[in-house]
């Protein structure tokens, strides 16, 4: 079996082993693939694996031996699913591999906004603690999570795991979710989006990006939030209107935000991200060493199931 990885560097820049995939067939790995290189690289492939490299209908038709596309992620919008179905090409994704990593990063952003650990460490290096007249130093109030309201938008595997950690911190948890009856959970109250916006001290987004929720968080939503509240987005950049968010922070309609995703990635140099109330990390919430190891193992298991004639995690 000929297997081609089109953009392997993000998943494995060299700190992991490709062995789970190498033992399944003849494996060819490209760190990155530009659009004009795709067809040449997959022309003899039976299996292609892609993370962010777009696979169109024309691309699939050009690869006459192609039988299977494995998406190296959970989201699969980079593949033309309808064309895959028409051509009889199986498409799978990997689910659940990044949940612990994303949950940890979510609270990393929250704690940075509340404790300003990085900022205070920088103050120490500048000599501010040394110059202080007191044994203890801080440049702004440090806030606790205990007793605050966590609003979770989307209650899939990651949303549920975030809720458990929030409860462990002593927070009240509310959620806006499409299936409240199906996913009823002790200690979690399902509410309307309007109530979540008005009642939450922290809002964390854990829903997929779809046409109907593009810019889910915009001017109207920020106007409904407490001026002391925070927004966290480790889901998809398109869920948040970035200009509206900056305006809300600058106008003190909300207290700040932690973002791991932006609409355009990598971002344009001109995008405004230098507000001290805004913490931005470079789409790394999913990318712990352990998470990427689980991803490679999940890709291998999907291919094994496909070879056995019992494909799982099929999206087309």
C-alpha positions as CSV (number, residue, x, y, z in Angstrom):
1,X,0.0,0.0,0.0
2,X,1.4,3.4,-1.0
3,X,0.8,6.1,1.6
4,X,1.6,9.8,1.1
5,X,1.6,12.4,3.9
6,X,1.2,15.8,2.3
7,X,1.9,18.0,5.3
8,X,3.5,16.1,8.1
9,X,5.7,18.7,9.8
10,X,3.1,20.2,12.1
11,X,2.1,16.8,13.4
12,X,5.6,15.5,13.7
13,X,8.5,18.0,13.4
14,X,10.9,15.3,14.4
15,X,10.1,14.6,18.0
16,X,7.9,11.5,17.3
17,X,8.1,8.3,15.4
18,X,6.2,7.6,12.2
19,X,6.6,3.8,12.8
20,X,2.8,3.1,13.3
21,X,2.3,4.3,9.7
22,X,5.5,3.0,8.2
23,X,4.7,-0.6,9.0
24,X,1.4,-0.3,7.1
25,X,3.0,0.2,3.6
26,X,5.3,2.3,1.6
27,X,5.3,5.7,3.3
28,X,6.4,8.9,1.7
29,X,6.4,12.0,4.0
30,X,6.4,15.6,2.8
31,X,6.7,18.4,5.5
32,X,4.6,20.7,3.4
33,X,2.9,20.6,0.0
34,X,1.9,23.7,-2.1
35,X,-1.3,23.5,-4.2
36,X,0.7,23.0,-7.4
37,X,2.7,20.1,-6.0
38,X,-0.3,18.0,-4.8
39,X,-1.2,16.1,-8.0
40,X,2.4,15.1,-8.8
41,X,3.0,13.8,-5.2
42,X,-0.2,11.7,-5.0
43,X,-0.4,10.4,-8.6
44,X,0.6,6.8,-7.5
45,X,-0.9,6.9,-4.0
46,X,-3.6,4.6,-2.7
47,X,-3.8,6.5,0.6
48,X,-3.1,10.1,1.3
49,X,-3.0,11.8,4.7
50,X,-3.6,15.5,5.0
51,X,-4.0,18.1,7.8
52,X,-4.5,21.4,6.1
53,X,-3.6,20.7,2.4
54,X,-6.8,21.1,0.4
55,X,-8.0,18.1,-1.5
56,X,-10.5,19.0,-4.3
57,X,-12.6,16.9,-6.6
58,X,-10.1,17.6,-9.5
59,X,-7.3,16.5,-7.3
60,X,-9.0,13.2,-6.5
61,X,-9.9,12.5,-10.1
62,X,-6.3,13.0,-11.1
63,X,-5.1,10.4,-8.6
64,X,-6.5,7.3,-10.4
65,X,-5.3,4.8,-7.7
66,X,-6.6,6.8,-4.7
67,X,-8.9,4.8,-2.4
68,X,-8.6,6.5,0.9
69,X,-8.0,10.0,2.4
70,X,-7.1,10.2,6.1
71,X,-7.6,13.7,7.7
72,X,-4.9,14.3,10.3
73,X,-7.3,16.2,12.5
74,X,-10.9,16.2,13.6
75,X,-12.2,18.9,11.3
76,X,-12.4,17.7,7.7
77,X,-13.5,20.8,5.7
78,X,-10.3,20.7,3.7
79,X,-11.6,17.7,1.7
80,X,-14.4,17.9,-0.9
81,X,-16.6,15.4,0.7
82,X,-19.2,15.2,-2.0
83,X,-16.6,14.5,-4.7
84,X,-15.1,11.8,-2.4
85,X,-18.5,10.1,-2.1
86,X,-19.1,10.4,-5.9
87,X,-15.7,8.8,-6.6
88,X,-16.0,6.1,-4.0
89,X,-13.1,7.4,-1.9
90,X,-13.3,6.8,1.8
91,X,-12.5,9.8,4.0
92,X,-11.9,9.4,7.8
93,X,-10.9,11.8,10.6
94,X,-9.4,11.3,14.1
95,X,-11.6,12.3,17.0
96,X,-10.8,12.8,20.7
97,X,-7.0,12.7,20.4
98,X,-6.5,16.3,21.5
99,X,-9.0,16.7,24.3
100,X,-6.6,16.7,27.3
101,X,-4.3,19.0,25.5
102,X,-7.0,21.5,24.5
103,X,-8.5,21.5,28.0
104,X,-5.1,22.2,29.6
105,X,-4.5,25.0,27.2
106,X,-7.9,26.5,27.8
107,X,-7.2,26.9,31.4
108,X,-3.6,28.0,30.7
109,X,-5.2,31.0,28.8
110,X,-7.7,31.6,31.6
111,X,-5.0,31.5,34.3
112,X,-2.7,33.8,32.4
113,X,-5.5,36.4,32.1
114,X,-6.4,36.1,35.8
115,X,-2.9,35.6,37.4
116,X,-0.8,37.3,34.7
117,X,2.0,34.9,35.5
118,X,4.1,35.7,32.4
119,X,3.7,39.4,32.9
120,X,4.7,39.2,36.5
121,X,7.7,37.0,35.7
122,X,8.8,39.7,33.2
123,X,8.4,42.3,35.9
124,X,10.7,40.4,38.2
125,X,13.3,40.2,35.5
126,X,13.0,44.0,35.1
127,X,13.8,44.4,38.8
128,X,10.4,45.6,39.9
129,X,10.2,43.1,42.8
130,X,13.8,44.0,43.8
131,X,12.8,47.6,43.9
132,X,9.6,47.0,45.8
133,X,9.3,48.2,49.4
134,X,7.1,45.2,50.2
135,X,7.8,41.4,50.3
136,X,5.0,40.8,47.8
137,X,4.5,42.5,44.5
138,X,1.8,42.6,41.8
139,X,1.0,45.2,39.2
140,X,-2.8,44.5,39.0
141,X,-5.4,42.5,40.9
142,X,-5.1,38.7,40.8
143,X,-8.5,37.0,40.6
144,X,-9.8,33.6,41.6
145,X,-11.8,31.1,39.6
146,X,-13.7,29.8,42.6
147,X,-17.3,31.0,42.7
148,X,-17.2,32.4,39.1
149,X,-19.5,31.3,36.3
150,X,-18.0,29.3,33.4
151,X,-20.1,29.5,30.2
152,X,-19.3,26.8,27.7
153,X,-20.5,27.1,24.1
154,X,-20.7,23.6,22.7
155,X,-20.7,20.5,24.9
156,X,-18.9,17.8,23.0
157,X,-15.9,15.8,24.4
158,X,-13.8,18.9,25.0
159,X,-16.7,21.0,26.4
160,X,-17.5,18.2,28.8
161,X,-13.9,17.9,30.0
162,X,-13.6,21.7,30.4
163,X,-16.7,21.6,32.6
164,X,-15.2,19.0,34.9
165,X,-12.0,21.0,35.4
166,X,-14.1,24.2,36.0
167,X,-16.1,22.4,38.6
168,X,-12.9,21.2,40.3
169,X,-11.9,24.9,40.5
170,X,-15.2,25.6,42.3
171,X,-16.9,27.3,39.4
172,X,-20.6,27.2,38.5
173,X,-20.9,25.8,35.0
174,X,-23.5,26.7,32.4
175,X,-23.6,25.7,28.8
176,X,-25.3,26.5,25.5
177,X,-25.7,23.3,23.6
178,X,-27.9,21.9,20.8
179,X,-28.7,18.7,22.6
180,X,-29.3,19.5,26.3
181,X,-31.6,16.5,26.9
182,X,-29.3,14.0,25.3
183,X,-26.2,15.3,27.2
184,X,-27.6,16.1,30.6
185,X,-24.7,16.3,33.0
186,X,-24.7,16.7,36.8
187,X,-23.5,20.1,37.9
188,X,-24.0,21.7,34.5
189,X,-27.0,23.9,33.7
190,X,-28.0,24.2,30.0
191,X,-29.2,27.7,29.2
192,X,-30.0,29.9,26.2
193,X,-27.2,31.8,24.4
194,X,-28.5,35.1,25.7
195,X,-28.4,33.8,29.3
196,X,-25.0,32.4,28.9
197,X,-23.7,35.8,27.6
198,X,-25.2,37.8,30.4
199,X,-24.4,35.4,33.3
200,X,-20.9,34.1,32.5
201,X,-17.7,35.5,34.0
202,X,-15.7,33.4,31.5
203,X,-17.1,32.2,28.1
204,X,-15.1,29.4,26.5
205,X,-15.9,28.3,22.9
206,X,-15.8,24.6,22.1
207,X,-18.1,24.2,19.0
208,X,-17.3,23.5,15.4
209,X,-17.3,26.4,12.8
210,X,-20.3,26.2,10.5
211,X,-21.9,28.7,8.1
212,X,-24.6,29.5,10.6
213,X,-22.3,30.3,13.5
214,X,-19.6,32.3,11.6
215,X,-18.8,35.3,13.9
216,X,-20.9,33.8,16.6
217,X,-19.2,36.4,18.9
218,X,-19.6,39.9,17.5
219,X,-20.7,43.4,18.6
220,X,-24.2,42.3,19.8
221,X,-22.8,39.4,21.8
222,X,-20.1,41.5,23.5
223,X,-22.7,44.1,24.4
224,X,-24.5,41.5,26.4
225,X,-21.5,40.3,28.4
226,X,-20.4,41.6,31.8
227,X,-17.7,44.2,31.6
228,X,-15.6,42.0,33.9
229,X,-16.0,38.9,31.7
230,X,-13.4,37.1,29.6
231,X,-13.7,35.2,26.3
232,X,-11.6,32.1,25.5
233,X,-11.4,30.6,22.0
234,X,-9.5,27.4,21.4
235,X,-12.0,26.2,18.8
236,X,-12.0,28.0,15.4
237,X,-10.9,31.6,14.6
238,X,-14.0,32.3,12.5
239,X,-16.3,32.0,15.5
240,X,-15.1,35.4,16.7
241,X,-15.3,38.8,14.9
242,X,-11.7,39.9,15.8
243,X,-12.4,43.6,15.1
244,X,-15.5,43.6,17.3
245,X,-13.5,41.8,20.0
246,X,-10.8,44.4,20.0
247,X,-13.3,47.2,20.1
248,X,-15.1,45.5,23.0
249,X,-11.8,45.2,25.0
250,X,-10.7,48.7,24.2
251,X,-14.1,50.1,25.2
252,X,-14.0,48.0,28.4
253,X,-17.2,46.2,27.4
254,X,-15.4,43.0,28.4
255,X,-12.2,42.6,30.5
256,X,-10.1,40.6,28.0
257,X,-9.7,37.5,25.9
258,X,-7.5,34.5,25.3
259,X,-7.2,33.2,21.8
260,X,-5.4,30.2,20.3
261,X,-7.0,30.6,16.9
262,X,-7.6,33.4,14.4
263,X,-9.5,33.6,11.1
264,X,-6.3,33.6,9.1
265,X,-3.4,31.4,10.1
266,X,-0.6,32.4,10.2
267,X,-2.1,35.9,10.7
268,X,-1.3,38.9,8.6
269,X,1.4,41.1,10.1
270,X,-1.0,44.0,10.3
271,X,-3.5,42.3,12.6
272,X,-3.9,44.0,16.0
273,X,-2.9,41.6,18.8
274,X,-0.8,43.8,21.0
275,X,-3.5,44.8,23.5
276,X,-2.3,43.8,27.0
277,X,-5.8,42.4,27.8
278,X,-5.5,40.0,24.9
279,X,-3.5,36.8,25.1
280,X,-2.8,35.1,21.8
281,X,-1.1,31.7,21.3
282,X,-0.3,30.3,17.8
283,X,-2.9,27.5,17.3
284,X,-1.1,25.1,19.7
285,X,-3.8,24.0,22.1
286,X,-4.1,20.6,20.3
287,X,-0.3,20.1,19.9
288,X,1.0,18.5,23.1
289,X,3.6,15.7,22.4
290,X,1.1,13.2,23.8
291,X,-1.7,14.5,21.7
292,X,0.3,14.3,18.5
293,X,1.4,10.8,19.4
294,X,-2.3,9.8,19.8
295,X,-3.0,11.4,16.5
296,X,-0.4,9.3,14.6
297,X,-1.7,6.1,16.4
298,X,-5.3,7.1,15.5
299,X,-4.3,7.5,11.8
300,X,-2.7,4.1,11.8
301,X,-5.8,2.5,13.4
302,X,-8.1,4.1,10.8
303,X,-6.0,2.8,7.9
304,X,-5.9,-0.7,9.5
305,X,-9.6,-0.7,9.8
306,X,-10.0,0.4,6.2
307,X,-7.7,-2.3,5.0
308,X,-9.7,-4.9,6.9
309,X,-12.9,-3.7,5.2
310,X,-14.4,-2.2,8.4
311,X,-13.6,1.5,8.2
312,X,-14.3,3.6,11.2
313,X,-14.5,7.3,11.8
314,X,-15.8,7.7,8.3
315,X,-17.0,11.1,7.1
316,X,-17.4,10.2,3.4
